[in-house]
Structures are given as structure tokens and as C-alpha cells.
Amino acid sequence: MYSEEQLYSIALRECNLIGDINFLKLVRTFGTAKNAWENAKKEYNKVDGIGRKTVSEIGNHAYLEFAEKELKFCENNKIQIRLRHLNQLPRLLNECDDAPAILYQKGNFDDSLEAVSVVGTRNMSLYGKQFIQDFFEETKSGNYISVSGLALGVDKEVHEQSIQNQIATVAVLAHGFHTLYPAKNRKLSEKIIENNGALFTEFNSSRKPDRENFIQRNRVVAGISPATIVVETAFGGGSISTATFANNYNREVFALPGKITDKYSQGCNQLIFQHKASAISTIKDLINSLDFNKSYHKTEELFPRSKEIIQLTENQKVIYNSIIENPQITLDDLAQKISLPSHKILPVILELELLGKVKSYSGRQFTAI
């Protein structure tokens, strides 16, 4: 069932100084993980940026023994092993420079479908919960996969609403498949697989849910999808790291704005203010941006579309008209065109974004809607 290449890949990745990027350098230079395992220690100078210390643990038989046990563990637990250097990762994740060398999978993942990552705080409010319920109700006829991190709060609600609306969902874990954290979500993890979804982790069965693993996990959540939605998060919350990874991968980020006095809206508001996320004004507009191309029938209540014609201020008109004339214009070019400093333009663009007139992209580019 499992290959020699998987065996040597696990052994190689287990070496302390061989991270995902060094792993890829080695297998690209030597052709296979087995060749890297057998030759890198004496021929490390063939690989750019890798020295004697980096390869010092390669060839250690203890790691090969560990890999053999890991393969048996995977076989006993119906775990698939995807190798990046064989192009077996989900296609969008494979594009990320720091993608995992190895990805372990339980369940099914249809890589032909678009994925949408939805993340947020463990301390979800009724406002956040209502948004998630409305979003999945509105998109249940869409052919897509939801992605989240199987934490309590927003993540749990995302997976549950996906299952309820018969949308396949993927949970990305911050530990190996020997455990399930938080334990409260074990039944949910089983339901995800039963409902044609999947569990992913880059961590082998020796890895516990240590704090640093969660940030690492967040880059997979961001990397697997073309778009990430941040529902609620505080300043510096874990979801901010997911949004940052998504920005770095040049993916779209959307954030649900809230009151400036609400702790778990402050992170979302900050993302919008810093143009690291587009503001969600209505669910219908969000769906249009995600381009599901489906008809959605439910009347929006919590997030209504305004029927009124919006009167723009003079400043808003000048900036809005310039963006219409120059799609995907950058902030610097816009400042030059209308002879206004960028720090005066940004607040007006935020207003236009909240009015649903402008959409921002990574690299501080803007387009009229």
C-alpha cells in the first residue's frame, strides 16, 4: 500500500534541521527522498544554502525505524500520505513556497472543487454564529468545500453548518492522527469523514497539539483556498495569522466588520482598516465575490442589502471615479493621480469599501464594484 519514497520522505522530514523548504531542496537536487537519504550527508555541497550541520542527522537509522512504524500506523488507521515533491498536495497548497513536504489525510478531498476557508475566534458571539448560519444557508446549492481548523467556536460552527447543509468540509489539525484536540470535537471529526469530507495534518503521530503547531497549521488553512473569511477575532488572535498567510500567498481575504467596542470584532476591523481584508457588507455581495455562480433565494435579514441610492461625498466621488477609470489601481498611483497623500485616501477607501462600492486586493490595489 505504501511506497519506499513515502518511507524515506518521513525519515528525512523527521531530521531536526530538515524543514519543509530544506526537504524540497534536497529531493530536487538528488531526485528522490531515498537518494537524498543515502547521499546528502557526503554530497551536501551540491545543494544551495545547506551546510554540514543541516545534514548531520540524515542517515540515522532511528529515523528510518520511526518511518516504518509511521507507515504501519497509517495503514492501520486508513491514512493517506501525500508528498509535495510528487505534486500530491491540493493544487493551491502546492503553489505555496512553504507548503508541507508531507500531508497526512483521512477521508475524501475533491481537488476539482473550489475551497473557501472560514476562520475565527473560539469565543464566538451570536452575531458571528448568525453570520455563519446565514452564509451556509445561502450557499448550500454551491459546489464548493469549506475549510477550517476544528477548534471550538467559529471553526466548530463552520464544520457543523457545512455538514447540516450537505457541503463537504475539511478540518486541518495541529497534531498527529494519534489524538484529537479538542477531545470535545472527536464526534464532529468522525461526522466530517462520514459526510464526504477530510481531515488533514502535516504532523506525524509523534506530534502533540503544541502551541506553535497551531500557527503552522494556519498556513495550510490559508494555502488550500483561494479565499479566506475571518468571522470574528480579537487583536492578535490566531485568525490574524491565517489572514496574514493568505495575504502572503496573494489570496483574497474577507472580514466581518463589527462594533469597535466588541473585543472579537476588533481584529476584523483592523484587517479591513489596514487593507489586509475586504469588508463584508452583505452575504450576497460576499457570494458574488467568491463567484459561486448560483442563485440564492433567502431574504437577508441580519445583513441586508441597502435599497437606497447612496449619495457619495465629494472626496468619495473623486476617489471612486478614479478607481472606476483605472481598475486595479495601486494606492501610490491613485495618490499621484488625484494629488492627495495616501494617508488621506485610505480612510475614504475604507468608507467606500463599507458602502460596497470598492474592493481591495493584496498589494493595496483597488477596483470599483
C-alpha positions as CSV (number, residue, x, y, z in Angstrom):
1,M,0.0,0.0,0.0
2,Y,2.8,2.4,0.9
3,S,5.9,3.2,-1.1
4,E,9.6,3.3,-0.5
5,E,9.5,7.0,-1.3
6,Q,7.0,7.6,1.5
7,L,9.2,5.7,3.9
8,Y,12.3,7.8,3.1
9,S,10.3,11.0,3.0
10,I,9.1,10.5,6.6
11,A,12.6,9.6,7.8
12,L,14.1,12.6,6.1
13,R,11.5,15.1,7.3
14,E,11.9,13.7,10.9
15,C,15.5,15.0,11.0
16,N,15.7,18.1,13.2
17,L,17.2,20.6,10.8
18,I,15.2,19.4,7.7
19,G,12.2,21.6,7.5
20,D,9.8,21.7,4.5
21,I,12.0,24.1,2.4
22,N,15.2,22.2,3.0
23,F,13.4,18.9,2.3
24,L,12.3,20.2,-1.1
25,K,15.8,21.4,-1.9
26,L,17.2,18.0,-1.1
27,V,14.7,15.9,-3.1
28,R,15.0,18.3,-6.1
29,T,18.8,18.0,-6.0
30,F,19.0,14.2,-5.5
31,G,15.9,13.3,-7.4
32,T,14.2,11.2,-4.7
33,A,13.9,11.1,-0.9
34,K,15.8,7.8,-0.9
35,N,18.7,9.2,-2.9
36,A,18.8,12.3,-0.6
37,W,18.8,10.0,2.5
38,E,21.7,7.9,1.1
39,N,23.8,10.7,-0.5
40,A,23.1,14.1,1.1
41,K,25.4,13.7,4.0
42,K,28.5,13.3,1.9
43,E,27.3,15.5,-1.1
44,Y,25.6,18.3,0.7
45,N,27.7,20.9,-1.1
46,K,25.5,20.2,-4.2
47,V,22.6,21.9,-2.5
48,D,22.4,25.7,-2.3
49,G,22.1,27.0,1.2
50,I,22.6,23.7,3.0
51,G,25.7,23.0,5.1
52,R,27.2,20.1,7.0
53,K,25.2,20.8,10.2
54,T,21.9,20.7,8.4
55,V,22.5,17.2,7.0
56,S,24.2,15.8,10.2
57,E,21.2,13.7,11.2
58,I,20.5,12.3,7.7
59,G,21.1,8.5,7.6
60,N,20.3,8.0,11.3
61,H,18.7,4.5,11.4
62,A,16.4,5.5,14.3
63,Y,14.5,7.9,11.9
64,L,14.1,5.0,9.4
65,E,12.7,2.8,12.2
66,F,10.3,5.6,13.1
67,A,9.2,5.9,9.5
68,E,8.5,2.2,9.3
69,K,6.3,2.4,12.4
70,E,4.6,5.5,11.0
71,L,3.7,3.6,7.8
72,K,2.1,0.8,9.8
73,F,0.2,3.4,11.9
74,C,-1.1,5.0,8.7
75,E,-2.1,1.6,7.3
76,N,-3.9,0.6,10.4
77,N,-5.8,3.9,10.5
78,K,-6.6,4.3,6.8
79,I,-4.4,7.4,6.5
80,Q,-3.3,8.6,3.0
81,I,0.2,10.1,2.6
82,R,0.6,13.0,0.1
83,L,4.1,14.1,-0.9
84,R,4.7,17.6,-2.1
85,H,7.7,16.7,-4.4
86,L,5.4,14.3,-6.3
87,N,2.8,17.0,-6.7
88,Q,0.3,15.2,-4.5
89,L,-0.8,18.1,-2.3
90,P,-4.0,20.0,-3.0
91,R,-3.2,22.1,-6.1
92,L,-3.4,25.6,-4.5
93,L,-1.4,24.5,-1.4
94,N,1.2,23.1,-3.7
95,E,1.8,26.7,-5.0
96,C,2.9,27.9,-1.6
97,D,6.7,28.2,-1.1
98,D,6.5,26.9,2.5
99,A,3.9,24.1,1.8
100,P,4.3,20.9,3.9
101,A,6.6,18.3,2.5
102,I,4.2,15.7,3.7
103,L,0.5,15.9,4.2
104,Y,-1.5,13.1,6.0
105,Q,-5.1,12.7,5.1
106,K,-8.2,10.9,6.4
107,G,-11.4,10.9,4.4
108,N,-12.1,12.4,0.9
109,F,-10.9,15.6,-0.8
110,D,-12.2,16.6,-4.2
111,D,-9.4,18.8,-5.6
112,S,-11.6,19.8,-8.6
113,L,-13.9,21.9,-6.3
114,E,-13.1,25.4,-5.1
115,A,-12.4,25.7,-1.4
116,V,-13.3,28.5,1.0
117,S,-11.5,28.8,4.3
118,V,-13.6,30.3,7.2
119,V,-11.9,31.0,10.5
120,G,-12.4,33.0,13.7
121,T,-12.3,33.1,17.5
122,R,-13.1,30.3,19.9
123,N,-15.3,32.9,21.7
124,M,-17.9,33.3,19.0
125,S,-20.8,35.7,19.6
126,L,-24.4,35.3,18.4
127,Y,-23.5,37.9,15.7
128,G,-20.7,35.6,14.4
129,K,-22.9,32.5,14.7
130,Q,-25.8,34.1,12.8
131,F,-23.4,35.2,10.0
132,I,-22.1,31.6,9.6
133,Q,-25.5,30.1,9.6
134,D,-26.8,32.6,7.0
135,F,-23.7,32.1,4.9
136,F,-24.0,28.3,4.7
137,E,-27.8,28.5,4.2
138,E,-27.3,30.9,1.3
139,T,-24.5,28.8,-0.3
140,K,-25.9,25.3,0.2
141,S,-26.5,24.9,-3.6
142,G,-22.9,25.9,-4.3
143,N,-20.4,23.3,-5.3
144,Y,-17.5,24.0,-3.0
145,I,-15.6,22.8,0.0
146,S,-15.3,24.6,3.3
147,V,-12.0,24.6,5.3
148,S,-11.4,25.4,8.9
149,G,-9.3,24.3,11.9
150,L,-11.7,22.1,14.1
151,A,-11.2,24.4,17.1
152,L,-14.1,25.4,19.3
153,G,-16.2,28.4,18.5
154,V,-16.2,29.6,14.8
155,D,-14.3,26.6,13.4
156,K,-16.8,24.1,15.0
157,E,-19.8,26.1,13.7
158,V,-18.3,26.2,10.2
159,H,-17.9,22.4,10.1
160,E,-21.3,21.7,11.7
161,Q,-23.1,24.1,9.3
162,S,-21.3,22.6,6.4
163,I,-22.5,19.1,7.3
164,Q,-26.0,20.4,8.0
165,N,-26.2,22.0,4.5
166,Q,-24.5,19.0,2.8
167,I,-21.3,20.8,1.9
168,A,-18.1,18.8,2.2
169,T,-15.8,20.3,4.8
170,V,-12.1,19.9,5.6
171,A,-10.5,20.2,9.0
172,V,-6.8,21.0,9.3
173,L,-5.3,19.7,12.5
174,A,-2.3,20.9,14.6
175,H,-1.2,17.4,15.7
176,G,-0.8,13.9,14.5
177,F,-3.7,11.4,13.9
178,H,-2.9,9.5,17.2
179,T,-5.0,12.1,19.1
180,L,-7.8,14.6,18.5
181,Y,-7.8,18.1,20.0
182,P,-10.0,19.4,21.4
183,A,-11.4,16.0,22.5
184,K,-14.9,17.5,22.5
185,N,-14.8,17.6,18.7
186,R,-14.0,13.9,18.2
187,K,-17.5,13.0,17.1
188,L,-17.5,16.0,14.8
189,S,-14.3,14.8,13.2
190,E,-16.0,11.5,12.5
191,K,-19.0,13.2,11.0
192,I,-16.8,15.2,8.7
193,I,-15.4,12.0,7.2
194,E,-18.8,10.3,7.1
195,N,-20.1,13.3,5.1
196,N,-17.5,13.1,2.3
197,G,-15.1,15.5,4.0
198,A,-11.5,15.1,5.1
199,L,-9.1,15.7,8.0
200,F,-5.6,17.0,7.0
201,T,-2.4,17.3,9.1
202,E,1.2,17.8,8.3
203,F,2.2,16.4,11.7
204,N,3.1,12.7,12.2
205,S,1.8,10.5,15.1
206,S,4.6,11.7,17.4
207,R,3.4,15.3,17.4
208,K,1.2,16.6,20.1
209,P,-1.0,19.8,19.8
210,D,1.8,22.1,21.0
211,R,1.1,25.8,20.8
212,E,3.5,26.6,17.9
213,N,1.8,23.9,15.8
214,F,-1.4,26.0,15.5
215,I,0.3,28.9,13.7
216,Q,1.9,26.4,11.4
217,R,-1.5,24.7,10.9
218,N,-3.0,28.1,9.9
219,R,-0.8,28.4,6.8
220,V,-2.3,25.2,5.4
221,V,-5.8,26.6,6.2
222,A,-4.9,29.7,4.2
223,G,-2.9,28.0,1.5
224,I,-5.6,25.4,0.5
225,S,-8.2,28.0,-0.6
226,P,-8.3,31.0,-3.0
227,A,-10.2,32.9,-0.3
228,T,-10.3,33.2,3.5
229,I,-13.2,34.6,5.5
230,V,-12.4,35.9,9.0
231,V,-15.6,35.9,11.0
232,E,-14.6,37.3,14.5
233,T,-11.2,37.7,16.0
234,A,-9.5,39.9,18.7
235,F,-6.3,41.9,18.1
236,G,-3.6,39.4,17.7
237,G,-5.9,36.4,17.5
238,G,-4.9,33.2,15.7
239,S,-7.1,34.1,12.8
240,I,-4.9,37.2,12.1
241,S,-2.1,34.8,11.3
242,T,-4.3,32.9,8.9
243,A,-5.2,36.2,7.2
244,T,-1.5,37.1,7.0
245,F,-0.6,33.8,5.4
246,A,-3.5,34.3,2.9
247,N,-2.2,37.8,2.1
248,N,1.3,36.5,1.6
249,Y,0.0,33.8,-0.8
250,N,-1.8,36.5,-2.7
251,R,-5.2,35.1,-1.8
252,E,-8.4,37.0,-1.1
253,V,-9.3,37.8,2.5
254,F,-12.7,38.9,3.7
255,A,-13.5,40.1,7.2
256,L,-16.8,40.6,9.0
257,P,-16.8,44.1,10.5
258,G,-18.3,44.8,13.8
259,K,-18.6,47.5,16.6
260,I,-15.3,49.0,17.6
261,T,-16.2,48.2,21.2
262,D,-16.6,44.5,20.6
263,K,-13.4,42.7,21.5
264,Y,-13.8,40.0,18.9
265,S,-14.6,42.4,16.1
266,Q,-11.5,44.5,16.7
267,G,-9.2,42.1,14.8
268,C,-11.5,42.1,11.8
269,N,-11.9,45.9,11.8
270,Q,-8.1,46.2,12.0
271,L,-7.7,43.8,9.0
272,I,-10.1,46.0,7.0
273,F,-8.6,49.3,8.1
274,Q,-5.1,48.1,7.1
275,H,-6.4,46.8,3.7
276,K,-5.5,43.3,4.6
277,A,-9.1,42.2,4.1
278,S,-12.2,43.3,2.2
279,A,-15.1,44.3,4.4
280,I,-18.2,42.0,4.2
281,S,-21.2,44.3,3.7
282,T,-23.8,41.7,2.7
283,I,-23.8,38.0,2.2
284,K,-25.0,38.3,-1.3
285,D,-22.0,40.6,-2.2
286,L,-19.6,38.2,-0.5
287,I,-21.0,35.3,-2.5
288,N,-20.7,37.3,-5.7
289,S,-17.0,38.0,-4.9
290,L,-16.5,34.3,-4.2
291,D,-18.1,33.6,-7.6
292,F,-20.2,30.6,-6.8
293,N,-22.4,31.5,-9.7
294,K,-25.5,30.1,-8.1
295,S,-28.9,31.6,-7.4
296,Y,-29.5,32.4,-3.7
297,H,-33.1,32.9,-2.6
298,K,-33.1,33.6,1.1
299,T,-34.1,37.2,2.2
300,E,-31.2,38.7,4.1
301,E,-32.2,39.9,7.5
302,L,-29.1,40.4,9.7
303,F,-27.0,41.5,6.7
304,P,-29.5,43.3,4.4
305,R,-28.7,44.9,1.0
306,S,-29.5,48.5,1.0
307,K,-32.2,49.5,-1.5
308,E,-31.3,53.2,-1.2
309,I,-29.2,55.1,-3.7
310,I,-26.0,56.0,-1.8
311,Q,-25.0,59.7,-2.1
312,L,-21.2,60.0,-2.1
313,T,-19.3,62.9,-0.6
314,E,-17.1,65.0,-2.9
315,N,-14.0,63.2,-1.7
316,Q,-15.6,59.8,-2.1
317,K,-16.7,60.7,-5.7
318,V,-13.2,61.9,-6.7
319,I,-11.6,58.7,-5.4
320,Y,-14.4,56.4,-6.6
321,N,-14.3,57.8,-10.2
322,S,-10.5,57.5,-10.4
323,I,-10.8,53.8,-9.4
324,I,-13.6,53.3,-12.0
325,E,-11.3,54.8,-14.7
326,N,-8.2,52.8,-13.5
327,P,-9.2,49.2,-12.4
328,Q,-6.7,47.5,-10.1
329,I,-5.0,50.9,-9.4
330,T,-2.5,50.9,-6.6
331,L,-2.6,53.3,-3.7
332,D,0.6,55.1,-4.8
333,D,-0.7,55.6,-8.4
334,L,-4.1,56.8,-7.0
335,A,-2.3,59.3,-4.7
336,Q,-0.4,60.6,-7.7
337,K,-3.5,60.9,-10.0
338,I,-5.6,62.9,-7.6
339,S,-2.8,64.7,-5.8
340,L,-3.7,63.6,-2.3
341,P,-1.4,61.9,0.2
342,S,-2.1,58.1,0.7
343,H,-2.9,58.6,4.4
344,K,-5.8,60.8,3.4
345,I,-7.0,58.4,0.7
346,L,-7.1,55.3,2.9
347,P,-9.9,56.3,5.2
348,V,-12.1,57.3,2.2
349,I,-11.4,53.9,0.5
350,L,-12.4,52.2,3.7
351,E,-15.7,54.1,3.7
352,L,-16.2,53.2,0.0
353,E,-15.5,49.5,0.9
354,L,-18.0,49.6,3.7
355,L,-20.6,51.1,1.2
356,G,-19.9,48.2,-1.1
357,K,-18.5,50.5,-3.9
358,V,-14.9,49.4,-3.8
359,K,-13.0,46.1,-3.4
360,S,-9.4,45.9,-2.2
361,Y,-6.8,43.3,-3.2
362,S,-3.4,42.4,-1.9
363,G,-0.6,44.9,-2.7
364,R,-3.0,47.7,-2.0
365,Q,-4.8,47.6,-5.3
366,F,-8.5,48.7,-5.7
367,T,-11.3,48.0,-8.1
368,A,-14.8,49.5,-8.3
369,I,-17.7,47.1,-7.8
